[in-house]
């Protein structure tokens, strides 16, 4: 089976598409660049760690949770767990930061 390259004529439609990266570092670089493009100050919010040894646990052992979250007004965000199913705050739900 051969693959035929597809030409995307409407690339603008994919500018804000969700992206998957093979390496966490690629994801972090992309996200930082997107935050800078928002044109607003970037807030660095320290995570609140609970439980034994939580503050010294690596992001890999903490389910991918970083010790610091960077956010900016107008940034796109996606939930990675169910917070309040009744209100639609579920894993995979996407939104935009309105204020910090």
Secondary structure by P-SEA (a helix, b strand, c coil): cbbbbbbbcccccccccbbbbccaaaaaaaaaaaaaacccbbbbbbbbcccccccccccccccccccbbbbcccbbbbbcccccccccccccbbbbbccc
